Amino acid sequence: MRNKKYLMKTKQTTAKKSKTTSKDKSTEKTNEQIKKLIENYELEIPKPGELIKGTVIAKANNSIYLDLGVLGTGIVMGREMKDGLGIAQSLRKGDETEATVIETENEDGYMELSLREAGYEKTWKELKRKKEEGEVVPTKILAANRGGLMVEINGITGFLPVSQLSNENYPRVEDGDKSKILQLLNKFVDTTMKVRIIDLDKENEKLIVSEKATRSEIEEKEVNKFELGDEIEGFISGIVKFGVFVKFSPKGKSFDEVDDKEMLEGLVHISELAWQLIDDPRDIVKIGEKVKCKIIEINKNKISLSIRALKEDPWSNVEKKYKVGSVVEGQVTKLNPFGAFVQLDENIHGLAHISELNRFAAGRNIEDILKVNEKYKFKILSIEAKSHRMGLSPFVEKKQKPQEEENSEKSNTKVTEKEQKEEKSSTKKPKKAPKKSAVKKKQEPKTTKKKVSAPKKKASSQSSSGKSKTSKKKVKDETKSKSKAKSKSKSKRKTKGAK
């Protein structure tokens, strides 16, 4: 019996030992696994400026505490709670939110966070989403300037250019006065507009919006109902330097059936207003004037129109009216660095190129040769009917000179002829003078054969007088030649001045 009891005890102890050994092995395995996990796991501590998620565990008037898990507890204090979007006010205990790390650990051991910075990042993300989805956003108008309107979306300041205003809000100013445009834009301050974001740049803090883009899809559908070559009837809604805007009703509808917001609008470029050269569209059209136009281009929701396309092209018969080489009269309408525009009749104009003007008066400015609104005669050099071009050159008639000018010129020519003759004679006389003196010297011995004292003195006096006469003549000839040279130079200067 004792042996049986002993055997039973030994069996129990061995069983207990086996159990303990198996437990120890399992704990060893788990410990090894934990060690491996700790070794492999690297705790990433966020850097200042990075976003981090946390759960609200406590909230006070000037602070919010967030549970950051293994990273500990974060705190949002003071002005960092003001995000401009009202996120801090709406947070409750247990809510999850994002915050930007300002400091990894402050004096109290908390990670310092900012809802304001996080809200800024979140706002730009939201703006990016709205741009990509083409969402229509209500915005408040803060201020106006000559270029457009300052707006605000989710606390971010943006810009609405004048060109991006809708047709009904676009400032229509006839003379294009910027101060008048600014007065019209100031009316929108403190009002609300519906816009779409068309450009976004977080780094440069640029936000551009458009009111016109809110109706782009609707307008595009209506515009695509028209085809190239269709004729429309509308009225002038705006005049600018580069052309005029024309409002017209959608296809199949009359003016009475639609309001101003449903109206479509197209642009007639200044070159498509009329066949003649136009400097200012206000010279031929007025706001509110009814016009007929032809559609010449369609690009998404934009329509280009032409008024002149519905009129006969005067250049088609230009070669019947004007011939190359003929002389015509034209009025100078505009001066440019490359030449002068000349209007020959109501619809035909030509160009006198600067090269032709330089041939006419080299070295002079165009303004000195031709005057705007003055009429001159021009010679037609070339005609290109297809490209609507005509080359011109100034034409100058040979005018008959007045009687007084002719007489003065004749007298000048006579004087010059006399001077030339005198010059020739003066040049010949000095050569003949020595011969005469030589002859006299030869003749003197014949007279001195008779031994008479008185005649000798006379001869000597005659020879001396002859010498003095010749010297006097030489002096006179020299003075004459000098005076003639002076008169010649003066006459040359006069002729140059006359030219």
C-alpha positions in Angstrom: 0.0 0.0 0.0 2.8 2.3 1.0 4.5 1.6 -2.4 1.3 2.4 -4.2 0.9 5.7 -2.4 4.5 6.6 -3.1 4.1 5.7 -6.7 1.0 7.9 -6.9 2.8 10.9 -5.4 5.7 10.5 -7.7 3.4 10.4 -10.7 1.6 13.6 -9.5 4.9 15.5 -8.9 6.2 14.5 -12.3 3.0 15.6 -13.9 3.2 19.0 -12.0 6.8 19.4 -13.1 6.0 18.7 -16.7 3.2 21.3 -16.5 5.5 24.0 -15.1 8.1 23.2 -17.6 5.6 23.6 -20.5 4.4 26.9 -19.0 7.9 28.2 -18.7 8.6 27.3 -22.3 5.5 29.2 -23.5 6.3 32.3 -21.4 9.8 32.2 -22.7 8.4 32.1 -26.3 6.1 35.1 -25.6 8.9 37.0 -24.0 11.1 36.3 -27.0 8.3 37.5 -29.4 7.8 40.7 -27.4 11.5 41.3 -27.4 11.6 40.8 -31.2 8.6 43.2 -31.6 10.2 45.8 -29.4 13.4 45.5 -31.4 11.6 45.7 -34.7 9.2 48.5 -33.7 10.5 52.0 -34.0 8.3 54.7 -32.4 8.1 57.6 -34.9 7.9 60.9 -33.0 6.3 63.6 -35.2 8.3 66.7 -36.1 7.1 70.4 -35.6 4.8 71.3 -38.5 3.4 67.8 -39.1 -0.2 66.8 -38.6 -1.2 64.4 -35.9 -4.6 62.8 -34.9 -5.9 62.8 -31.4 -9.1 62.3 -29.3 -10.5 65.0 -27.0 -10.2 63.9 -23.4 -10.8 67.3 -21.6 -11.8 70.8 -22.7 -11.5 74.1 -20.8 -11.9 77.8 -21.8 -8.3 78.3 -22.9 -7.1 74.8 -23.5 -8.0 71.4 -25.1 -6.4 68.1 -24.1 -6.0 65.3 -26.7 -5.1 61.6 -26.2 -2.3 60.8 -28.6 -2.0 57.1 -27.7 1.6 55.9 -27.2 2.8 59.5 -27.8 1.2 60.7 -24.6 -1.1 63.7 -24.2 -1.2 66.8 -26.4 -2.5 70.3 -25.4 -3.9 73.2 -27.5 -3.7 76.6 -25.8 -4.6 80.2 -26.3 -4.6 81.6 -29.9 -3.8 78.2 -31.3 -7.4 77.3 -30.6 -8.6 80.0 -33.1 -8.6 78.4 -36.5 -11.0 80.7 -38.3 -13.3 77.8 -39.1 -14.9 77.3 -35.7 -13.5 73.8 -35.2 -12.4 74.4 -31.6 -15.9 75.5 -30.5 -17.6 72.5 -32.1 -15.3 69.9 -30.5 -16.7 67.7 -27.7 -15.2 65.0 -25.4 -14.5 61.9 -27.4 -14.3 63.7 -30.8 -11.3 62.9 -33.0 -9.5 65.8 -34.7 -6.3 66.8 -36.4 -3.7 69.3 -35.0 -0.3 70.6 -36.0 2.7 69.8 -33.8 4.3 73.0 -32.5 6.6 71.5 -29.8 7.2 67.8 -29.1 7.4 68.3 -25.3 6.9 71.4 -23.2 7.8 72.1 -19.6 4.8 70.2 -18.3 5.5 67.1 -20.5 2.7 67.7 -22.9 3.1 67.8 -26.7 2.1 71.3 -27.8 -0.4 71.4 -30.7 -2.2 74.0 -32.9 -5.7 73.8 -34.3 -5.1 77.1 -36.1 -2.2 75.8 -38.3 -4.1 72.5 -38.8 -7.1 74.5 -39.9 -5.0 76.4 -42.4 -3.8 73.2 -44.0 -7.2 71.7 -43.9 -8.7 74.8 -45.5 -6.3 74.6 -48.5 -7.1 70.9 -48.9 -10.8 71.8 -48.9 -10.3 74.6 -51.5 -8.4 72.1 -53.7 -11.2 69.7 -53.5 -13.8 72.4 -54.4 -11.7 73.4 -57.4 -11.3 69.9 -58.7 -15.0 69.1 -58.3 -16.0 72.5 -59.8 -18.2 73.3 -56.8 -20.0 76.6 -56.7 -19.0 78.5 -53.6 -20.7 81.5 -52.0 -18.1 84.2 -51.2 -18.2 87.6 -49.5 -16.9 90.7 -51.3 -14.3 92.4 -49.1 -13.1 95.3 -51.3 -12.8 96.6 -54.9 -10.0 97.9 -57.0 -9.6 98.9 -60.6 -8.7 95.3 -61.6 -11.5 93.5 -59.8 -12.9 92.4 -56.4 -11.3 91.0 -53.2 -13.1 88.0 -51.8 -12.9 85.6 -48.9 -13.5 81.8 -48.8 -13.0 79.8 -45.6 -10.8 82.5 -44.2 -8.5 82.7 -47.2 -8.4 86.0 -49.2 -8.8 85.7 -53.0 -9.3 87.8 -56.1 -12.1 88.0 -58.6 -10.9 89.8 -61.9 -13.2 92.1 -63.8 -13.0 89.8 -66.8 -14.4 86.9 -64.7 -17.6 88.8 -63.7 -20.9 87.6 -65.3 -22.5 89.4 -68.2 -25.0 91.1 -65.9 -22.4 92.3 -63.4 -19.6 93.3 -65.9 -19.0 97.1 -65.7 -20.0 98.7 -69.1 -18.3 102.0 -69.4 -18.3 103.7 -72.9 -15.1 105.7 -72.6 -13.3 103.0 -70.6 -12.6 105.4 -67.7 -11.1 103.3 -64.8 -12.4 105.6 -62.1 -16.0 105.0 -63.4 -15.3 101.2 -63.5 -14.1 101.4 -59.9 -17.4 103.2 -58.9 -19.4 100.4 -60.4 -17.3 97.7 -58.7 -17.7 99.4 -55.2 -21.4 98.6 -55.3 -20.6 94.9 -54.8 -18.6 95.4 -51.5 -20.2 93.6 -48.5 -22.5 91.6 -50.9 -22.3 87.8 -51.6 -21.6 86.2 -55.0 -21.6 82.7 -56.2 -18.2 81.8 -57.7 -16.0 78.9 -58.8 -12.3 78.5 -58.0 -10.3 78.6 -61.2 -6.7 78.9 -59.9 -5.1 77.9 -56.6 -1.5 78.0 -55.2 -0.9 77.4 -51.5 2.8 78.2 -51.6 2.1 81.7 -53.0 -1.2 82.0 -51.2 -3.0 82.7 -54.5 -6.7 82.1 -54.9 -8.5 83.2 -58.1 -12.3 82.8 -58.5 -14.8 83.4 -61.3 -18.4 84.3 -61.3 -18.7 83.8 -65.0 -17.6 80.1 -64.6 -20.7 79.3 -62.5 -22.8 79.6 -65.7 -20.2 78.1 -68.1 -21.9 74.6 -68.3 -25.4 76.1 -69.0 -24.0 78.6 -71.5 -22.0 75.9 -73.2 -25.1 73.8 -73.8 -27.0 76.8 -75.2 -24.0 77.9 -77.3 -23.5 74.5 -78.8 -27.1 74.7 -80.2 -25.8 77.2 -82.8 -23.6 76.5 -85.8 -21.0 78.4 -87.7 -22.6 80.7 -90.2 -25.8 81.2 -88.3 -27.2 84.7 -88.2 -28.4 86.2 -84.9 -30.0 89.5 -84.0 -29.1 91.3 -80.8 -28.1 94.6 -79.3 -24.7 96.3 -78.3 -24.2 95.6 -74.6 -20.7 96.9 -74.2 -18.0 98.8 -76.0 -14.2 98.3 -75.4 -11.1 99.3 -77.3 -10.8 95.9 -79.1 -14.4 95.5 -80.1 -18.0 95.4 -78.9 -20.2 92.9 -77.0 -23.5 91.8 -78.4 -26.3 90.2 -76.3 -28.8 87.8 -78.0 -31.4 85.3 -76.9 -30.8 81.5 -76.9 -31.7 79.6 -80.1 -35.5 79.2 -80.6 -36.3 81.9 -78.1 -37.2 85.6 -78.4 -36.1 88.5 -76.2 -39.5 88.5 -74.4 -39.2 84.9 -73.4 -35.9 85.2 -71.5 -34.5 87.4 -68.7 -31.1 89.1 -68.6 -29.4 86.2 -66.9 -30.4 83.7 -69.6 -29.1 86.0 -72.4 -26.0 84.9 -74.3 -23.2 87.2 -75.2 -20.7 87.3 -78.0 -17.8 89.5 -79.1 -17.4 91.4 -82.3 -13.7 92.2 -82.8 -12.9 95.7 -84.0 -11.6 94.1 -87.3 -15.1 92.5 -87.8 -17.2 95.7 -87.3 -16.8 97.1 -90.8 -14.7 96.8 -94.0 -13.0 100.2 -93.4 -10.1 100.8 -91.0 -11.5 101.7 -87.5 -9.6 103.3 -84.7 -12.3 103.5 -82.1 -15.5 101.3 -82.2 -17.5 104.2 -80.6 -17.2 106.0 -83.9 -19.6 103.6 -85.7 -21.8 101.9 -82.9 -23.5 102.9 -79.7 -24.7 100.9 -76.6 -28.2 99.6 -77.0 -28.1 99.7 -80.8 -29.7 96.7 -82.5 -27.4 94.8 -84.9 -27.4 91.7 -87.0 -24.3 89.4 -86.8 -22.9 86.2 -88.3 -21.3 83.5 -86.1 -17.8 83.0 -87.2 -16.3 81.0 -84.3 -17.6 78.8 -81.4 -15.2 77.8 -78.6 -16.9 76.0 -75.7 -19.1 78.8 -74.2 -17.5 81.6 -76.2 -19.0 83.0 -79.5 -17.2 85.2 -82.0 -19.4 87.4 -84.2 -19.0 89.5 -87.3 -21.1 92.5 -88.5 -19.1 93.1 -91.7 -19.6 89.5 -92.9 -23.2 90.3 -93.7 -22.2 93.2 -96.0 -20.7 93.1 -99.5 -16.9 93.1 -99.6 -15.9 96.4 -101.3 -12.4 94.9 -102.1 -14.0 92.4 -104.5 -14.4 95.2 -107.1 -11.4 97.3 -106.0 -9.4 96.7 -109.2 -12.2 98.2 -111.3 -12.1 101.4 -109.4 -8.4 101.8 -108.8 -5.5 100.9 -111.1 -1.8 100.3 -110.3 0.2 103.4 -111.3 -2.7 105.8 -111.1 -2.5 108.9 -108.9 -5.3 109.3 -106.3 -6.2 111.6 -103.4 -6.5 110.2 -99.9 -6.9 111.3 -96.3 -4.2 110.3 -93.7 -6.1 108.6 -90.9 -3.3 107.2 -88.7 0.5 107.3 -88.4 2.6 104.4 -87.3 6.4 103.8 -87.0 6.1 101.6 -90.2 4.1 104.1 -92.3 0.8 106.0 -92.8 -2.7 104.7 -93.3 -4.6 106.5 -96.0 -8.3 106.3 -96.6 -9.2 106.6 -100.3 -13.0 106.3 -99.9 -15.5 105.0 -97.3 -14.3 101.4 -97.4 -10.9 101.3 -99.1 -7.7 102.2 -97.4 -4.0 101.8 -98.2 -0.6 102.0 -96.6 2.2 104.3 -97.5 5.2 102.4 -96.1 8.0 104.1 -94.3 10.5 103.1 -97.0 8.4 105.1 -99.6 8.2 108.1 -97.3 12.0 108.0 -96.8 12.5 108.1 -100.6 10.2 111.1 -100.7 12.0 112.9 -97.8 15.0 111.1 -96.4 16.0 111.7 -92.9 12.7 113.4 -91.8 10.1 112.2 -89.4 6.7 110.9 -90.7 5.0 113.7 -88.6 6.9 116.3 -90.5 6.0 114.9 -93.9 2.3 114.0 -93.4 -0.4 115.2 -91.0 -3.4 113.2 -89.7 -6.8 114.2 -91.3 -5.0 116.1 -94.1 -5.4 115.1 -97.8 -2.5 114.3 -100.1 -1.9 112.8 -103.5 -0.6 109.2 -103.7 0.6 106.9 -106.4 -0.8 103.3 -106.2 2.1 100.9 -106.2 0.2 97.6 -105.6 -3.3 96.1 -105.0 -3.9 92.8 -103.2 -7.7 92.4 -103.2 -7.8 89.0 -101.3 -5.7 90.3 -98.4 -7.3 93.8 -98.5 -3.9 95.5 -99.0 -2.9 98.5 -101.1 0.6 100.0 -101.4 0.9 103.7 -101.8 3.7 106.3 -102.3 3.5 110.1 -101.9 3.1 111.9 -105.3 4.6 115.4 -105.8 3.7 117.4 -108.9 6.4 119.6 -110.7 5.1 123.1 -110.0 5.8 126.1 -112.3 8.1 128.6 -110.6 6.9 132.2 -110.0 8.2 135.0 -112.3 10.3 136.7 -109.7 12.1 133.4 -108.8 12.8 132.9 -112.5 14.2 136.4 -113.0 16.4 136.1 -109.9 17.7 132.7 -111.1 18.5 134.2 -114.5 20.3 137.1 -113.0 22.3 134.7 -110.8 23.2 132.6 -113.8 24.3 135.7 -115.8 26.5 136.9 -112.9 28.1 133.5 -112.6 28.8 133.4 -116.4 30.5 136.9 -116.2 32.5 135.7 -113.3 33.6 132.6 -115.2 34.7 134.7 -118.2 36.6 137.1 -116.0 38.3 134.2 -114.3 39.4 132.8 -117.6 40.8 136.3 -118.7 42.5 136.8 -115.4 44.2 133.4 -115.7 45.4 134.2 -119.3 46.7 137.8 -118.7 49.5 137.0 -116.3 51.0 134.7 -118.9 51.0 137.4 -121.7 52.5 140.1 -119.5 56.0 138.8 -119.4 56.1 138.5 -123.2 55.3 142.2 -123.7 58.0 143.2 -121.2 60.4 141.1 -123.1 59.5 142.7 -126.4 60.0 146.2 -124.9 63.4 145.2 -123.6 64.3 144.0 -127.1 63.1 147.2 -128.7 64.9 149.4 -126.2 68.4 148.9 -127.7 67.2 150.1 -131.1 66.1 153.4 -129.6 69.3 153.8 -127.6 71.6 153.6 -130.7 71.3 157.4 -131.0 73.2 158.8 -128.1 70.4 161.0 -126.7 70.3 161.4 -122.9 66.7 162.5 -122.5 65.0 159.5 -124.3 67.0 157.2 -122.0 65.3 158.6 -119.0 61.9 158.4 -120.6 62.5 154.8 -121.5 63.6 154.0 -118.0 60.5 155.8 -116.7 58.4 154.0 -119.2 59.8 150.6 -118.2 59.3 151.4 -114.5 55.7 152.6 -115.2 55.1 149.4 -117.2 56.4 147.3 -114.3 54.2 149.2 -111.9 51.2 148.7 -114.2 51.7 145.0 -114.5 52.2 144.7 -110.7 49.0 146.7 -110.2 47.2 144.4 -112.7 48.5 141.3 -110.8 47.1 142.7 -107.5 43.8 143.5 -109.1 43.6 140.1 -110.7 44.3 138.4 -107.4 41.7 140.5 -105.6 39.2 139.7 -108.4 39.9 136.0 -108.2 39.5 136.0 -104.4 36.2 137.9 -104.7 35.0 135.6 -107.4 35.9 132.6 -105.3 33.9 134.1 -102.4 30.9 134.8 -104.7 31.1 131.3 -106.1 31.0 129.7 -102.6 28.0 132.0 -101.7 26.1 131.0 -104.8 26.8 127.3 -104.1 25.4 127.8 -100.6 22.3 129.5 -101.9 21.7 126.7 -104.4 22.1 124.1 -101.7 19.6 126.0 -99.4 17.1 126.2 -102.3 17.4 122.5 -102.8 
